[in-house]
Amino acid sequence: MTMTGDGIDDRTDRSYAAARRAIIRAHHPDVGGSAERLAAELARLDRRLGPAAVHEDLRPRLRRRIARGARSVRTRLPRKVPGSKRYFSI
């Protein structure tokens, strides 16, 4: 991890999220700031940390895809198979 002059490690660190929240709290249009200033400050924070440090957590997306696949399989199983999903019979 590279350390910046402000003591923020990189975008995966919690201090990045805290710095981003502080900027949003100070410059958000809902609290009297301007959208242009908010965008400029966030861009300045991103430039300071560099684009290579971005990391997306894929676990929530993967969890949803697995659940969707399991639902799809369970609704196609015959009624008498344990684990099949039928809410009512007509």
N, C-alpha and C positions, 0 to 999 in steps of 0.2 A: 504494500500500500504506500502511496506517496502522500506525504504530508504537505499541505498548503500553508501559506503564511498565516491563515486564520485558525489553524489547529484542526481543520476538518480533514479526516483521512481520505475518503472518497464517497461516491454516491451510495455505496452499500452500507455505510455507517449511519447510525441513528442521528448523529450530529448533523448530517446533511438534511435529513427530514426536519429536524428542529430548526435549522437555519431557513429552510424553505417555508415552514409554517410561520416563522417570525416575519419574514418578508411579506407573506400573504396577509398576516394580521395587520401589518403596518400600512400596506398600500392597496388593499382591496377596495374596489369601488363602493361596496356596501357600507364601508366604514369611513367614507369620505375621501378615499384616494382616487387616483385615475387609473384606467385600464392600461394606458400607455406606460405609465410609470411602473406599474406592477409587472408588465411584460418586460420592460427594460431591466428591472432589478432581478427578475428570475433568469433572464438571459445572461446577465452579468455573473450570477452565481454559477450557472452552467458552464460558462466560458472559463471561469476560475478553476473549476474542477476537471474540465476536459471531458469529451464525449466518450472516451474509452472505458470509463468506470461504470457505465450503466449496466445494471443486472436486473433482469425481470424474473420474478419468482413464478415458475410455471406450475407449482403444485396445485393451486386452486383451479386452474384451467384443466389440468389433467384429471383432478378429482371429479369435475363436472362431466368430462367426456366419459370416464369410466362409469359413472352413475347413469348417464344417458344410455350407454351401451347395455348395461345390466337391465335397465327398465325395458329396453327394446326386446331383449331376449326373453325376459319374464312374461311379457304380454303375448309372445308368440308360442309359448309352451302350451301343450294340451291341458285342459282343466284339471285332470286327475294327477298331473305331475306335481310333486311337492315343489313349492317355490313359484308356481305360476301365479300370475296376478289377475284376478277377476274380481270385480267389485259387486256384480250382481248378475243374475241369470234372467233371461227373458223367456 
